[in-house]
Amino acid sequence: MQLRNRQWKIAGRPAGRDVTEADFARDEVPARAPEEGEVLVRVDLLAFEPAMKGWMENIGGYVARTEIGDVMRGSGVGTVVESRAPGFVPGMQVTGPMGWQDYATVAAGELRPVSNPERPSDDLGVLGIVGLTAYCGFKAIGQPFPGDTVMITGAAGAVGSIVGQIARIGGCRVIGVAGGPDKCRMLVDDYGLDAAIDYRADDFAAQVAAQAPNGIDVVWDNVGGTILNTLLGNLAMNARVVICGGISRSKTGGMPVGPENYFNLVFKRATMRGFILNDHEAMFDEARRRMSQWLADGRLVAREDIQHGFDNAPRTLMRLFSGANTGKQLLRFEEDR
Protein backbone atom coordinates (compact mmCIF):
# COMPACT_ATOMS: atom_id res chain seq x y z
CA MET A 1 0.00 0.00 0.00
CA GLN A 2 1.35 3.42 -0.97
CA LEU A 3 1.75 5.78 1.96
CA ARG A 4 0.04 9.16 1.76
CA ASN A 5 2.35 12.00 2.65
CA ARG A 6 0.82 15.25 3.93
CA GLN A 7 3.13 18.23 3.52
CA TRP A 8 3.28 21.89 4.45
CA LYS A 9 4.91 23.97 1.71
CA ILE A 10 6.21 27.55 1.73
CA ALA A 11 3.65 29.91 0.20
CA GLY A 12 4.83 33.33 1.43
CA ARG A 13 7.83 35.46 2.38
CA PRO A 14 7.09 36.98 5.83
CA ALA A 15 9.65 39.80 5.62
CA GLY A 16 8.80 42.75 7.85
CA ARG A 17 5.76 41.12 9.42
CA ASP A 18 4.62 38.20 11.52
CA VAL A 19 4.49 34.68 10.15
CA THR A 20 0.88 33.72 9.37
CA GLU A 21 -0.90 30.54 8.39
CA ALA A 22 -1.28 31.99 4.88
CA ASP A 23 2.52 31.65 4.45
CA PHE A 24 2.03 27.88 4.12
CA ALA A 25 0.09 25.66 1.76
CA ARG A 26 -1.03 22.14 2.66
CA ASP A 27 -0.47 19.40 0.09
CA GLU A 28 -0.66 15.63 -0.11
CA VAL A 29 1.52 13.40 -2.30
CA PRO A 30 2.59 9.74 -2.23
CA ALA A 31 5.63 9.05 -0.05
CA ARG A 32 8.74 8.49 -2.18
CA ALA A 33 10.35 5.07 -1.88
CA PRO A 34 14.03 5.22 -0.88
CA GLU A 35 16.74 4.74 -3.48
CA GLU A 36 20.16 3.21 -2.79
CA GLY A 37 21.74 4.94 0.22
CA GLU A 38 18.44 6.44 1.39
CA VAL A 39 16.01 5.81 4.25
CA LEU A 40 12.26 6.34 4.41
CA VAL A 41 11.32 7.76 7.81
CA ARG A 42 7.92 8.31 9.42
CA VAL A 43 8.14 11.70 11.11
CA ASP A 44 7.02 11.57 14.75
CA LEU A 45 8.26 14.85 16.22
CA LEU A 46 9.31 18.18 14.67
CA ALA A 47 11.46 20.97 16.09
CA PHE A 48 10.80 24.69 15.55
CA GLU A 49 13.45 27.44 15.52
CA PRO A 50 13.20 31.25 15.22
CA ALA A 51 15.67 30.93 12.33
CA MET A 52 12.91 29.31 10.24
CA LYS A 53 11.45 32.73 9.49
CA GLY A 54 14.82 33.82 8.12
CA TRP A 55 15.00 30.67 6.00
CA MET A 56 11.63 31.56 4.47
CA GLU A 57 12.89 35.10 3.78
CA ASN A 58 16.31 33.92 2.51
CA ILE A 59 18.00 36.24 4.99
CA GLY A 60 21.70 35.86 5.79
CA GLY A 61 22.81 33.48 3.06
CA TYR A 62 24.25 30.90 5.46
CA VAL A 63 21.87 28.13 4.36
CA ALA A 64 20.62 27.11 0.92
CA ARG A 65 17.84 29.28 -0.51
CA THR A 66 14.23 28.27 -0.14
CA GLU A 67 11.72 28.61 -2.95
CA ILE A 68 7.98 29.08 -2.93
CA GLY A 69 6.52 25.58 -3.13
CA ASP A 70 9.36 23.90 -1.21
CA VAL A 71 8.44 21.63 1.69
CA MET A 72 9.12 23.68 4.83
CA ARG A 73 12.43 22.66 6.36
CA GLY A 74 12.78 21.35 9.87
CA SER A 75 14.67 18.88 12.01
CA GLY A 76 12.78 15.94 13.39
CA VAL A 77 12.77 12.58 15.08
CA GLY A 78 11.18 9.68 13.31
CA THR A 79 10.95 5.92 12.85
CA VAL A 80 12.58 4.07 9.96
CA VAL A 81 9.92 2.50 7.70
CA GLU A 82 12.13 1.27 4.86
CA SER A 83 15.89 1.34 4.39
CA ARG A 84 18.30 0.91 1.51
CA ALA A 85 21.30 1.92 3.59
CA PRO A 86 23.46 -0.19 5.91
CA GLY A 87 23.06 0.50 9.62
CA PHE A 88 19.42 1.57 9.39
CA VAL A 89 16.64 -0.95 9.93
CA PRO A 90 12.86 -0.62 10.17
CA GLY A 91 11.71 0.41 13.63
CA MET A 92 14.91 2.33 14.45
CA GLN A 93 14.45 5.84 15.86
CA VAL A 94 16.53 8.42 14.01
CA THR A 95 16.99 12.17 13.91
CA GLY A 96 17.85 14.49 11.04
CA PRO A 97 16.35 16.86 8.44
CA MET A 98 12.75 15.71 8.02
CA GLY A 99 10.75 18.74 6.88
CA TRP A 100 7.11 19.43 7.61
CA GLN A 101 5.66 16.19 6.29
CA ASP A 102 4.47 12.76 7.39
CA TYR A 103 7.23 10.83 5.64
CA ALA A 104 10.73 11.96 4.73
CA THR A 105 13.05 10.17 2.29
CA VAL A 106 16.51 11.12 3.52
CA ALA A 107 20.10 10.29 2.56
CA ALA A 108 21.52 8.00 5.25
CA GLY A 109 24.48 10.33 5.81
CA GLU A 110 22.12 13.01 7.11
CA LEU A 111 20.61 10.75 9.77
CA ARG A 112 21.84 9.38 13.07
CA PRO A 113 20.23 7.15 15.70
CA VAL A 114 18.68 9.03 18.60
CA SER A 115 20.93 9.41 21.63
CA ASN A 116 18.40 8.07 24.13
CA PRO A 117 15.39 6.07 22.81
CA GLU A 118 13.56 6.77 26.08
CA ARG A 119 13.84 10.55 25.50
CA PRO A 120 14.16 10.99 21.71
CA SER A 121 13.06 14.63 21.97
CA ASP A 122 16.43 15.48 23.57
CA ASP A 123 17.97 15.21 20.09
CA LEU A 124 15.81 18.13 18.94
CA GLY A 125 16.62 20.24 21.97
CA VAL A 126 19.36 19.93 24.54
CA LEU A 127 21.39 17.37 22.52
CA GLY A 128 20.45 18.84 19.14
CA ILE A 129 20.74 22.25 17.51
CA VAL A 130 19.55 24.05 20.64
CA GLY A 131 22.04 22.55 23.07
CA LEU A 132 24.90 22.56 20.59
CA THR A 133 24.30 26.24 19.84
CA ALA A 134 24.26 27.07 23.55
CA TYR A 135 27.34 25.02 24.45
CA CYS A 136 29.54 25.82 21.46
CA GLY A 137 28.68 29.50 21.28
CA PHE A 138 29.05 30.11 24.99
CA LYS A 139 32.32 28.21 25.35
CA ALA A 140 34.00 29.32 22.11
CA ILE A 141 32.77 32.91 21.85
CA GLY A 142 31.70 33.79 25.40
CA GLN A 143 34.86 32.29 26.91
CA PRO A 144 33.44 32.35 30.46
CA PHE A 145 35.43 32.33 33.69
CA PRO A 146 34.09 31.36 37.14
CA GLY A 147 32.75 34.48 38.82
CA ASP A 148 31.84 36.25 35.56
CA THR A 149 28.57 38.13 35.40
CA VAL A 150 26.59 36.71 32.47
CA MET A 151 23.41 38.32 31.12
CA ILE A 152 21.20 36.48 28.63
CA THR A 153 18.38 37.91 26.53
CA GLY A 154 15.57 35.58 25.52
CA ALA A 155 16.63 33.57 28.55
CA ALA A 156 13.38 31.62 28.87
CA GLY A 157 13.62 30.32 25.32
CA ALA A 158 15.16 27.05 24.26
CA VAL A 159 18.72 28.25 23.64
CA GLY A 160 18.76 30.93 26.33
CA SER A 161 17.64 28.56 29.08
CA ILE A 162 20.47 26.13 28.26
CA VAL A 163 23.08 28.92 28.09
CA GLY A 164 21.97 30.12 31.52
CA GLN A 165 22.35 26.68 33.06
CA ILE A 166 25.74 26.07 31.45
CA ALA A 167 26.90 29.41 32.86
CA ARG A 168 25.56 28.48 36.31
CA ILE A 169 27.30 25.08 36.19
CA GLY A 170 30.52 26.91 35.27
CA GLY A 171 30.38 29.09 38.40
CA CYS A 172 29.18 32.32 36.80
CA ARG A 173 26.66 34.76 38.22
CA VAL A 174 23.76 34.52 35.76
CA ILE A 175 21.00 37.04 35.08
CA GLY A 176 18.27 36.20 32.60
CA VAL A 177 16.18 38.68 30.64
CA ALA A 178 12.66 37.53 29.74
CA GLY A 179 9.13 38.82 29.17
CA GLY A 180 6.70 38.70 32.07
CA PRO A 181 6.81 37.70 35.75
CA ASP A 182 6.01 34.02 35.11
CA LYS A 183 9.00 33.52 32.85
CA CYS A 184 11.23 35.47 35.22
CA ARG A 185 10.17 33.25 38.13
CA MET A 186 10.83 30.15 36.03
CA LEU A 187 14.39 31.30 35.31
CA VAL A 188 15.19 31.50 39.00
CA ASP A 189 13.06 28.66 40.40
CA ASP A 190 13.41 26.05 37.63
CA TYR A 191 16.76 26.84 36.05
CA GLY A 192 18.62 28.14 39.09
CA LEU A 193 19.65 31.51 37.68
CA ASP A 194 20.75 34.12 40.20
CA ALA A 195 18.28 36.76 39.03
CA ALA A 196 15.86 37.63 36.25
CA ILE A 197 14.78 40.94 34.72
CA ASP A 198 11.51 41.60 32.90
CA TYR A 199 12.40 43.58 29.78
CA ARG A 200 8.86 44.99 29.75
CA ALA A 201 9.42 46.79 33.05
CA ASP A 202 9.56 50.58 32.99
CA ASP A 203 12.83 50.55 34.93
CA PHE A 204 14.51 47.88 32.78
CA ALA A 205 17.74 49.86 32.29
CA ALA A 206 17.98 50.62 36.02
CA GLN A 207 17.50 46.93 36.86
CA VAL A 208 20.29 45.96 34.45
CA ALA A 209 22.65 48.43 36.12
CA ALA A 210 21.63 47.24 39.59
CA GLN A 211 22.16 43.55 38.77
CA ALA A 212 25.57 44.21 37.18
CA PRO A 213 27.11 47.03 39.25
CA ASN A 214 30.58 46.16 37.98
CA GLY A 215 29.43 45.59 34.41
CA ILE A 216 28.51 42.52 32.38
CA ASP A 217 31.37 40.17 31.48
CA VAL A 218 29.42 38.06 28.96
CA VAL A 219 26.31 39.14 27.08
CA TRP A 220 24.47 36.37 25.24
CA ASP A 221 21.99 38.00 22.90
CA ASN A 222 19.05 36.28 21.22
CA VAL A 223 17.01 39.43 20.66
CA GLY A 224 18.89 42.50 19.37
CA GLY A 225 17.26 45.92 19.18
CA THR A 226 16.85 48.21 22.16
CA ILE A 227 17.45 45.44 24.71
CA LEU A 228 20.90 44.69 23.30
CA ASN A 229 21.58 48.42 23.18
CA THR A 230 20.89 48.73 26.92
CA LEU A 231 23.20 45.83 27.73
CA LEU A 232 26.01 47.26 25.59
CA GLY A 233 25.88 50.35 27.78
CA ASN A 234 26.65 48.21 30.85
CA LEU A 235 29.70 46.21 29.78
CA ALA A 236 32.60 45.28 32.03
CA MET A 237 36.19 45.72 30.91
CA ASN A 238 37.16 43.09 28.29
CA ALA A 239 33.56 41.89 27.99
CA ARG A 240 32.51 39.38 25.36
CA VAL A 241 29.21 39.88 23.51
CA VAL A 242 27.85 36.80 21.76
CA ILE A 243 25.30 37.48 19.00
CA CYS A 244 23.19 34.36 18.59
CA GLY A 245 19.88 35.70 17.28
CA GLY A 246 17.87 38.81 16.53
CA ILE A 247 14.25 37.93 17.14
CA SER A 248 13.39 41.62 17.49
CA ARG A 249 13.70 41.88 13.71
CA SER A 250 10.76 39.49 13.21
CA LYS A 251 8.36 42.40 12.62
CA THR A 252 10.77 44.80 10.91
CA GLY A 253 12.31 42.67 8.17
CA GLY A 254 15.89 42.93 6.97
CA MET A 255 18.66 43.05 9.51
CA PRO A 256 18.25 44.29 13.11
CA VAL A 257 18.80 47.99 13.73
CA GLY A 258 22.37 48.69 14.80
CA PRO A 259 22.85 49.59 18.50
CA GLU A 260 23.65 53.18 19.45
CA ASN A 261 25.89 52.04 22.30
CA TYR A 262 28.26 50.06 20.08
CA PHE A 263 31.17 52.40 20.79
CA ASN A 264 31.23 51.17 24.38
CA LEU A 265 33.00 48.15 22.86
CA VAL A 266 35.96 50.48 22.36
CA PHE A 267 35.82 52.09 25.79
CA LYS A 268 35.62 48.67 27.48
CA ARG A 269 38.05 46.89 25.10
CA ALA A 270 35.21 44.43 24.51
CA THR A 271 34.50 42.10 21.62
CA MET A 272 31.18 41.44 19.89
CA ARG A 273 30.99 38.42 17.64
CA GLY A 274 28.36 36.41 15.86
CA PHE A 275 28.64 32.75 15.03
CA ILE A 276 27.07 30.01 12.96
CA LEU A 277 26.82 26.60 14.63
CA ASN A 278 28.24 24.69 11.65
CA ASP A 279 31.60 26.40 12.20
CA HIS A 280 32.01 24.52 15.51
CA GLU A 281 31.33 20.95 14.42
CA ALA A 282 34.55 19.77 16.07
CA MET A 283 32.97 20.52 19.46
CA PHE A 284 29.75 18.54 18.92
CA ASP A 285 30.86 15.25 20.49
CA GLU A 286 32.26 17.05 23.55
CA ALA A 287 29.07 19.08 23.88
CA ARG A 288 26.74 16.06 23.69
CA ARG A 289 28.90 14.07 26.11
CA ARG A 290 29.03 16.78 28.75
CA MET A 291 25.40 17.78 28.48
CA SER A 292 24.28 14.15 28.62
CA GLN A 293 26.14 13.85 31.90
CA TRP A 294 24.61 17.04 33.26
CA LEU A 295 21.16 15.76 32.32
CA ALA A 296 21.83 12.45 34.04
CA ASP A 297 23.01 14.03 37.28
CA GLY A 298 20.21 16.59 37.36
CA ARG A 299 22.31 19.73 36.91
CA LEU A 300 20.72 20.51 33.55
CA VAL A 301 16.95 20.79 33.01
CA ALA A 302 15.55 20.55 29.48
CA ARG A 303 12.08 22.06 29.32
CA GLU A 304 9.86 21.35 26.31
CA ASP A 305 6.71 22.92 24.91
CA ILE A 306 4.95 20.20 22.90
CA GLN A 307 2.02 20.94 20.59
CA HIS A 308 0.10 18.23 18.77
CA GLY A 309 -1.20 17.46 15.29
CA PHE A 310 0.10 17.86 11.74
CA ASP A 311 -2.39 20.62 10.95
CA ASN A 312 -0.97 22.66 13.84
CA ALA A 313 2.48 23.16 12.27
CA PRO A 314 2.09 26.80 11.12
CA ARG A 315 0.53 27.85 14.44
CA THR A 316 3.33 26.10 16.32
CA LEU A 317 5.94 28.18 14.50
CA MET A 318 3.95 31.33 15.20
CA ARG A 319 4.19 30.63 18.96
CA LEU A 320 7.92 31.44 18.84
CA PHE A 321 7.26 35.01 17.75
CA SER A 322 4.40 35.72 20.15
CA GLY A 323 6.41 34.56 23.18
CA ALA A 324 3.90 31.80 23.92
CA ASN A 325 6.46 29.01 24.24
CA THR A 326 8.66 28.17 27.21
CA GLY A 327 11.60 25.92 26.45
CA LYS A 328 12.05 23.98 23.22
CA GLN A 329 9.12 24.26 20.83
CA LEU A 330 8.11 20.85 19.44
CA LEU A 331 5.19 19.37 17.52
CA ARG A 332 4.11 15.73 17.86
CA PHE A 333 2.25 14.17 14.96
CA GLU A 334 -0.86 12.03 15.35
CA GLU A 335 -0.50 8.27 15.57
CA ASP A 336 -3.39 7.48 13.18
CA ARG A 337 -1.94 8.16 9.75
N, C-alpha and C positions, 0 to 999 in steps of 0.2 A: 504494500500500500504506500502510495506517495504521500509524504508528509507535507501538510500545508504550513506555509511559513509567513506569518504576519510580520510586517515591517513598518517602522516609522521612518519616513524619508524627509530630507531637508526641503522645505518649500519657501523659506524666507531668509532674509539677511537682517537680523535684529540690531543693526548698528544705530546707536544713539537712542535706543528705547529698550523697554523690557522685552524679554522673550515672551511670546504668546503661543497659544495652541495653534493659531493659524500659521505659525512658522514650520509646521510639520504636516505631512500628508500620510495617511494610513494606506497601506497596500497589502496585497496578499499574493504570494507566488509559491510555486512548488519549491521545497528545499532542494538544493543542489547536491547531488551525490559527490562524495570526495574522489578526487583523482589521486594518482600516486604521490605519496608524501603529504597528503592532506587528511584532516580529521573532521567528521561531522559531529557537531556538539549541540545538544539541547541546552539552551540558555536558561538558567535557573535564577540568577541574581545579577543585576546590573548596578554599576557604580556611576555616580553623577559628580561632575567637577565644575567649578566656576569657569574653568578654561574652555568648556564646551561652547559657550557663547562666542568666544574669540575664534574657535574653529569654524563656527558657522559664518562668521564675518570675514574669515581669512586675515585676521590681524596677527602681526608679528612675524610671520614667515618661518617659524621654527618647526612647523609640521606641514605635511603635504596639504595642498589646497583641497577644499571641499567644493562640490558643485551642487547646484539645485538638482534634486532627484536622487542624490546619493543616500544610501542608508545612513542614518545618524550614527556616528562613531561612539564607542563606549567600551570600557573594560567590563568583563563579566566573569562569573563562575558558572560552569555548566557541567553536564554529564555527557561523556562520549557515547554516541549512538552507533557510529560506524567509523572504522579506521583503516586507512591504507598507509599507515606509517608505523614503523617499529617502536615499541615502548608505550603505545597507546592502545588500550583495549576497551571494548564496550563496558559501560558502568563506571569507568574511572572518572573522578572529579578533577577538572582542570580549570585553569584560569588563563586569560589572555584577551586579545581584542575580539569582542563578540559582535558589537553593534546592537542597535535597538531592533531585535528580531527574535523570533522563536528559535530558529536554528541557524547556526553559523558554520560555514565550511571554511576551515582555517588551516594554513600551512603549519605542519607540526612544529617547525622551529619557532613559531610565535606562541606556543603553548607550553605550560609546565604544570605538573601535578600540584594540587593545592598543598599548602604547608601542613595543615591540620584538618583532616576530614571531619572532625567533630566541630570545627569552627571555620568552615570554608570562607565565610565573609571576611575573615582577617586579611585574606589576600587581596581584597579590594580596599582595605583601609590601612590598618596599622602595619601590615606586612606588605602592602602594595604601594601604589603611587603616593598615597597620603603619608604613610610612615617613612618611606624612602625620601620623599621631599623634605619632611621635617628633620630627619636625622642627618642627611647629607648636607642640606643647606645650612643647618645650624652649626654642625661641626666644621665644615669646610670654609664657610663664609663668615659665620658668626664668631668662630674661634673663642668659645667661652672659657672663662677661668672661674674656679670656685670663688664665691663672694661677689661676682659681677651682678649688677642690677640689669635685668632683662625685661623689656617691655614688648608685648605682643599685641598687635591689632588683629581683629577677627579671631580673638583667642578662644571663643566658644565653638568655632568651626572645626572641621575635621583636622586640617593641618595645624591650625593654631593650638588646639588642645594637646596635640602630641608634642609640639615644640615646647609648650609650657612645662609639660611633665619631664621631658628630657632635660630641660634647664634645671628643674627642681632636683632631679636625680643627681645632676652634676654639681650641686651645691651652690647654685645661683639664687639670688633673691628675685622672684618672678612676679611681675604685675601684668595682669591680663586686661585688655580693653575689649569691651563687648557692649551690645545694645540691650538695655533693660535690666532691672534688678534680679530677675530670675536667672538669667545667664550669668550675671556677676556672682550670684550666690553659688551657682554650680561650679564656677571656676575655683572658688575657695574650698567649698565643701566636698566636691567630688574629685577634683583634680589636684587639690593640695597646693594651689598657688598661694603666695603670700598676701596678695591683695588683688582687687579688681576695680576697674573704673568704668562707669557707664558713659560712653561717648556722647550720649544724648543730654547729659547733665549740663546745666547752664554754666557751672564752674569747672568744666572739663579741664581747661588749661591749668587752673589753680590746683586741681587734684593731681595732675601729672607732676607739677613742680613739687608738691608736697610728698608724693610717693618716691620721688627721685631727687632728694635735696642735693646730692652730689653729682647729679647727672645720670644719664642712661648709658650703660656700657655697650649693650647690644639691643638694637631695635630690630624686631622681626615684623615686617609690614606685609599684610595681606590686602590692604585697603587702598592706600594712596590718598590723594586729595588733602583736605584741610586737616584730617587727623594726623597724617604723616607730617604735615607742615608743623603742627604743634610739637610733635616729638622731636623733630630736627632742631627745634629751638631749645631743647633741654638735654643736649648731648654731654656726656663726660669726655674728658680728654682721651684721645685715641679710640673713640667709639667705633663700633662696626655696625653699619646699617644694612640689613639683608632685605632686598626687594624680592618678595615671592609672588605677590599678586597685586591687582589694582581693581578690586571689585567696585570701587566708587565710580569707575568709568562705565559701569553697566548701562547707565541712563544717558551718558553724554556721547558715547561713540568715540572712535579714534583712540588716541593715547591719553592717559591721565594728565591733568594739568600739572605743570611743573611747580614744585614747592618754592615759596618765597624765601624760606629760611635755609635754602641750600648752602649759602655762603658760610653758615656755621660749621660746615665740614672743614673749611679752611681754618677758622679760628680754633677749632678743637682737634685739628690734625686727624680728622676722622675719615673713614672710608665708607662709601655707599656702593653696593654692588648687587646686581641682579644675577640670577643663575637659571639654567635650564637643567632639569634633573638628568637628562641623558648624558650630560658631561661628566657625571660622577658615578658611572656604572661600576667602576672598580671598587666602590664602597658598598655595593648592594649586599653582598654576602655578609659582610661585617654588620651592616645595619640590621638585616633580618635576624642574624644570630643573637645580637645583643637585645633587640626588642622582644624577641621570643622569650628570652630569659627574664626580662623585666615583666612580661605578661604572666609568666609562670609563677614568679615570686610575688606578684601582686603590686609591684611598684608602678606599673603602667596600666591605666584603665582605657579601654577602647570603647567609646560610646557610639552607638549606631542609631540612625533614624531610618526605619524600614517602612516604606510604602508598599502597596500591593496592587497587582493587576497590570497586564500589558497596556491596557488603554490609558493607564495613569502616567505613562512615561513623560509626556510633555509637562504635565502639572508637577511632576516630581522634580524636574529640572527647574521649574519656576520657583520652587520653594527656596532654592539657594539664594535667589536675588531678592526675596521678600524677607529673609532672615527667619523663616519658619523652622528651619532645621536646627538640630543640636547634634553635633558629632557627624559621623560619616553618613552622607545621604545615599541610600540604597533603595532598589525596587525589586521585589520578589514577584516572579511570574506565577500565574495560576498553575495548578497541577493538572487540570483537565483540558488538555490540548488535543 
